Structures are given as structure tokens and as C-alpha cells.
């Protein structure tokens, strides 16, 4: 039995919860330290992660401290998914998993994040900036919907970390779009995407994290 | 001798050139197909990449078609860098390479790209949006400068694909900041970053690609 990994997290930010889902799926023991945003961009946290963001993990079993959720996921599967239950060791499949993981990191997370910024946090209302990111988010739905045509999962015949990496940002859609969320008509406009996201949401590990996140949001 | 890889590229976009630098460093033969932006988000290109973006590679030696520059870089080093000249096979070093590559993909590229968008392409002038991204770009300089304190390269004692992945977006700083570029005072404010970027720019492979890009920009 391995010693628990420490996961530095935040009550509402989607990226640490993405890592928590992978830890749950892999049944790797972990403890969560919830950080306040105000403490991230200064010492001592900056010594763990010069980027001043969560997630960060510390793994006492290997001694590693690592940040960037995509890199943490690669570390976790290479270290703990020894039977490749959530990835592939064969080529080209393992590179397709990497491709979708990088698309999540560079194409989904940043655009969803900027959409949230301009709809919820920016100092002034900028309708054309908000529209830009809402349109980009719809493009992400379009790309995933197209890639999932006739398929249950992004790579091969099983759920991999590539699929799982998208779900915590997808959970943010109602927050990002607010009153505009209904007009997305996800089930009608992006049926493959919608069914895939529903499959992900029904997984016990994803359900547990959704519940943990709701509880953490209420108490932090 | 391996058959040349086809690199789908664009004359000015930094991400395909990032891959070209890795191909040059690894001395992997390749041919470049320059695409017009207008042809990316429709068939037949969408059949290669549902995301409708470059880079995409086709490797006749393995039969793979792959997109997302970060995933392409991982594929290239795992397939062609058999002596790990530009990466590590040891732990934790190989995970640190992954960490910085993911930071480039999720933390540098997207913010630099949005900075370019609001300074150069957006339909209206939005000073507070532009300022947001200029501030985020300065944070990226700050993070890299801090991480490079007392070091020549991001991971260990050699130049890896993690270092190389940043340089084509860094080349865009004058374009992004325009008249504001001088006020960045990169050498004074971020000396470790500045020296590291200079080391990268002096590499023959990077010099060649900078020249190729200038020529492609002039003729496409």
C-alpha cells in the first residue's frame, strides 16, 4: 500500500479536481490541502510551484513535487496505472491519448477559463470579449462532437485519462454561461459530446468528486 | 534513413515552427506544407485534424497522423530521440520536462496568443482586455525567470524539448507588444529569462527556423 499523495487544491477551481478524479479512478490514496487563492502567488507556496497555481502534488513514495495538471496526470498513469487501465502502451493509441490531453490543456481549459473570466470576474463588461470566448467554447463542443461520431470514448474502446481530463471544465458550463447556458442546447447541437459527457458524469469516481467539490465549495 | 515526415504548417503561426525546431534538432527529415488559415476549418483538412489548426504531422514511417504541438513533440522524442539527447528517461527529470512542456502549452501559448489577439486582431480596442493579457505574459516571464535562477536550462544540465518549446512564442513578443515592447525591459527585469532565451536563439536549429519563418512570412 502506497503512502498518500498530497494534493494541493482549491475549492472551486476545476484543474485540481481533474487530478482528484484520476486519483480516484486509479484508487491511489491521497489527502487534499485546500489553498486560498491569496496564498498561491507568494512564499511558501511559490517554492512548491513558481507558477503560483494549483494543482501541485507531493508524492512521498517517489519524493516528487510536480505541478501542471496534464503533467501530473501523465506522472500518475506512468507510476500507478501499471496495467494501463486508463491509457495505452501501444502506438499510435498512447500518442492519441497525449494529443487529447494536450487539447484539453491548451484548447479547452484556457478558453473555458477566459470565458469564465469575462462573464464573471473582469472589471468591466466587455460583450465582444465575452462573445469571443463563448464562440471558442462552442468550437470545443463542435470538435469533441465531431471526434466522437460513432464512438463512446476519444481513443479506442475504453475510457482513458484523455476523456476524464475534460469533465471538470465541462461541469463549469452553467457557471460560465449563466443565463445563456440554456441557449447552448447541448443535447440537440452536440449529441455525441452530450452523451459522452453524460457517460463521464455517471462514473462513480466522477460522481464522488462532484460531491466533494460541492461540499468543499460550501465550506471554504 | 527514415522517410520525411509531412509537417502541416502556417507561415506566421508560432506553434508549427515549434515542431519544426524539434525536427531540426533531432535531424529528422521533413517536408513542410504551408496552409492558408481559410482552409483549416473545413474539409479536407478537418479530416486530418478536427480542431482545424496546425501543426499536424503525418509520419510515413509509422503511419501516424497527429496534432497538438505538445503531443507531437512527445511523439517525436519518444520515436526519434532514442538516446534521449533532448529529454530524460530518468525520474523525476522526465516528469519535469513534461511539467514545463505543459506549462508552455497551457500557460505560455494561450496567454501570448490572447495578447496578440487583443493587441492586433480584435474587432474593437479593449484596453482592459489587452492589459489583462500583457500582465499575464509578464507573469510568464516572472515564472520562467524565477525557475531559471542559477540555472542554464529548465531541467537538469542540458537543453531539452521543454526549453525549446517556448522560443517561437517568445519570438512573437515584439509583434504582440508593438510600441510597448521596449517598456518590458526584459534584460533588466527578467535577466535569467533573457539570458536563457538568448541561449536558445543562438542554437543553429533555432536560427535556421527563424530564417525559414522570415522567408515563409515574406512569400506566403
Interface residues (C-beta under 8 A of the other chain):
Chain A: X46 X50 X51 X52 X62 X63 X64 X66 X67 X68 X69 X70 X71 X74 X75 X78 X91 X92 X95 X96 X98 X99 X100 X101 X102 X103 X105 X106 X107 X109 X110 X111 X114 X117 X118 X122 X123 X124 X126 X128 X129 X132 X143 X146 X147
Chain B: X46 X50 X51 X52 X62 X63 X64 X66 X67 X68 X69 X70 X71 X74 X75 X78 X91 X92 X95 X96 X98 X99 X100 X101 X102 X103 X105 X106 X107 X109 X110 X111 X114 X117 X118 X122 X123 X124 X126 X128 X129 X132 X143 X146 X147
